[in-house]
Amino acid sequence: MSVVELRGLTKDYGNVRAVDGLNLPIQQGEIFGFLGPNGAGKSTTINMMLDFTKPTAGEAGIFDMDPQENGTEIRQRIGVLPEGYDVYGRLTGMDHLEFAVESKNAHDDPYELLEYVGLDGDGDRKAGEYSKGMAQRLTLAMALVGDPELLILDEPTTGLDPNGARQVREIIQRENERGTTIFFSSHILSQVEAVCTRVGILRGGQLIADDTIDKLRANVSGGETLVVEGSGITDPVLDEVYKHPGVEDITVRQPGSVVALSVATDASKTQILSELEQAGAEVADFSTEEASLDDLFAEYTQGGARA
Amino acid sequence: MTWQTVAKKDIKDSVRSRGLWGIIVIFLALILVLSFLLSPGGDGDETLLVSAGLSFFLGILFFVPLAGLFISIKSIVREKESGSINLLLSLPHTRLDMLLGKFVGRAVVLTVAILAAFGPASIYLLAVGSGSGVYPLFALLISIIFFGLIFIGVGIGLSALVNSETQALVAGVAIFFLLYLWVPILGQLGIDAPDIIARFWLVFMFFDFFLVLLSLTNGSIDSASIVRYDDIVVDEGFDTITIPSQDIWLQHWFVFVILAIWIVVPLGVGYLRFKRQDL
């Protein structure tokens, strides 16, 4: 069963199309990483799923319901860590959790939730005194109230130190093991790669990739870089090597002596190396580098690759 | 029906506002001093009531509207600006729940504020007076509370309507003067508002409401609205005036309908915009 089903979801702000005909089904039990640079339309999409914003066209179906029609019913069954939120500065952490518990008619113990997110001992302090990271934990605890079937987390690791971000990922994983579907947005790839079973990349309001991390990696530049050191690696030599079908891109790192070749996964590196030597270069050493995931993300979000 | 949960949270939140308690303390002091200066020399209901009316006058004129607007006018727009509204509406509340919860919550807070500001002076006046004027004084306090509800309704409605806290502040100041001055302004323009329209004026509403409560124990008070009394009621006292029977919309109890209109219409207008707005 699709937990989330975006169909042709579109949002215009004046002449600007923030979200452009998004089609996206998310199945029960998935941890979906919703990636994209700031301004790609991630939050606008999430805001339409929560009925904070009305779509210009299309539908953001959740549990086969329309948020505009059945908003409270949907929100009864989901947990949300929204974007750009603020806590109630004059209320304590406990007040916040009691409010969430009461709002959902749930039976969670606020103390347990505080402990779960690492805020034990801070429950009686006013949330206005919390750091950004503590407020983030508190909001995550509120999202967990009522054992939701779907967690929608908009940039949940923003404002957290690496340790805090890791704790949040652990919580996400633990909740997922209990059967919760996770929709997790971030502009930082490394935050989602560790936990997500599937990743969608949004750019300019369009989904330009939707796959597992491994497959996305395979789709970008074949994934490997061959770094060659030596001498006589001149432009005419490189022109010759570029004709080889396995060579997709060439970056000169030090003119004449060090060059990085992006090669397809199925290409023979030995063949490429011998091609270099035949063209007149002398190869002293070579190594391979795997394209880092950040390179991959940059390539997807700034141009170039398409899956 | 989740507005109760919103109201409860809202009360908890707003009673911790230092600004609110600051206003209450200032007016509490002002009203107490005035009561002390104007406390009744002789015995009897009317002297007590008159001295209460005089001592409370500034409080009713300024404290109730200012506190009412202060409490309500930023309630929704501030949540929009800060983003706490995202937290609230991520939970299973509708925007109507939020609006109603805010209205009820802030109404309760204003009631507490009014009792805190006028209560001590009331007790003082009763202590130095004869004590037989308990009911009129009670009726006066109730009238003040319901008078305040108008400002909560207008304030919440405006708060749902405006786009920023600055706009809310400007709108609040403008509405404060407008609510009092529209009848005099019409008068200056040479427009004589029909009685039914004039009944919507806050001053007439306040007296009408008070009249209804008084008439519960004093059958001799005619059921006509204050707009038919002109200005003589204060000078001559209630008992001596006789006004022929009136159409329904000119009877004093019709003030309840007018009060409901004053509360529902601003809330409704605010809601219509708020409902469709992108956050």
HADDOCK unambig.tbl for C-alpha pairs under 7 A between the chains (distance, minus, plus):
assign (segid A and resid 50 and name CA) (segid B and resid 90 and name CA) 6.91 0.50 0.50
assign (segid A and resid 52 and name CA) (segid B and resid 278 and name CA) 5.84 0.50 0.50
assign (segid A and resid 52 and name CA) (segid B and resid 279 and name CA) 5.42 0.50 0.50
assign (segid A and resid 53 and name CA) (segid B and resid 278 and name CA) 4.42 0.50 0.50
assign (segid A and resid 53 and name CA) (segid B and resid 279 and name CA) 6.15 0.50 0.50
assign (segid A and resid 54 and name CA) (segid B and resid 278 and name CA) 6.56 0.50 0.50
assign (segid A and resid 72 and name CA) (segid B and resid 92 and name CA) 4.36 0.50 0.50
assign (segid A and resid 72 and name CA) (segid B and resid 93 and name CA) 5.96 0.50 0.50
assign (segid A and resid 72 and name CA) (segid B and resid 94 and name CA) 6.47 0.50 0.50
assign (segid A and resid 73 and name CA) (segid B and resid 92 and name CA) 6.93 0.50 0.50
assign (segid A and resid 75 and name CA) (segid B and resid 90 and name CA) 6.45 0.50 0.50
assign (segid A and resid 75 and name CA) (segid B and resid 91 and name CA) 5.80 0.50 0.50
assign (segid A and resid 75 and name CA) (segid B and resid 92 and name CA) 4.93 0.50 0.50
assign (segid A and resid 76 and name CA) (segid B and resid 91 and name CA) 6.82 0.50 0.50
assign (segid A and resid 76 and name CA) (segid B and resid 92 and name CA) 5.17 0.50 0.50
assign (segid A and resid 80 and name CA) (segid B and resid 90 and name CA) 6.00 0.50 0.50
assign (segid A and resid 82 and name CA) (segid B and resid 86 and name CA) 6.29 0.50 0.50
assign (segid A and resid 82 and name CA) (segid B and resid 87 and name CA) 6.87 0.50 0.50
assign (segid A and resid 84 and name CA) (segid B and resid 83 and name CA) 5.80 0.50 0.50
assign (segid A and resid 85 and name CA) (segid B and resid 82 and name CA) 6.89 0.50 0.50
assign (segid A and resid 85 and name CA) (segid B and resid 83 and name CA) 4.11 0.50 0.50
assign (segid A and resid 85 and name CA) (segid B and resid 84 and name CA) 5.18 0.50 0.50
assign (segid A and resid 85 and name CA) (segid B and resid 86 and name CA) 5.61 0.50 0.50
assign (segid A and resid 85 and name CA) (segid B and resid 87 and name CA) 6.30 0.50 0.50
assign (segid A and resid 86 and name CA) (segid B and resid 82 and name CA) 5.75 0.50 0.50
assign (segid A and resid 86 and name CA) (segid B and resid 83 and name CA) 4.94 0.50 0.50
assign (segid A and resid 86 and name CA) (segid B and resid 84 and name CA) 4.41 0.50 0.50
assign (segid A and resid 87 and name CA) (segid B and resid 84 and name CA) 5.58 0.50 0.50
assign (segid A and resid 88 and name CA) (segid B and resid 84 and name CA) 6.59 0.50 0.50
assign (segid A and resid 90 and name CA) (segid B and resid 13 and name CA) 5.90 0.50 0.50
assign (segid A and resid 90 and name CA) (segid B and resid 16 and name CA) 6.53 0.50 0.50
assign (segid A and resid 91 and name CA) (segid B and resid 13 and name CA) 6.02 0.50 0.50
assign (segid A and resid 99 and name CA) (segid B and resid 9 and name CA) 6.64 0.50 0.50
assign (segid A and resid 100 and name CA) (segid B and resid 91 and name CA) 6.90 0.50 0.50
assign (segid A and resid 102 and name CA) (segid B and resid 5 and name CA) 6.76 0.50 0.50
assign (segid A and resid 103 and name CA) (segid B and resid 2 and name CA) 6.83 0.50 0.50
assign (segid A and resid 103 and name CA) (segid B and resid 5 and name CA) 6.30 0.50 0.50
assign (segid A and resid 103 and name CA) (segid B and resid 91 and name CA) 6.51 0.50 0.50
assign (segid A and resid 103 and name CA) (segid B and resid 92 and name CA) 6.50 0.50 0.50
assign (segid A and resid 104 and name CA) (segid B and resid 92 and name CA) 6.52 0.50 0.50
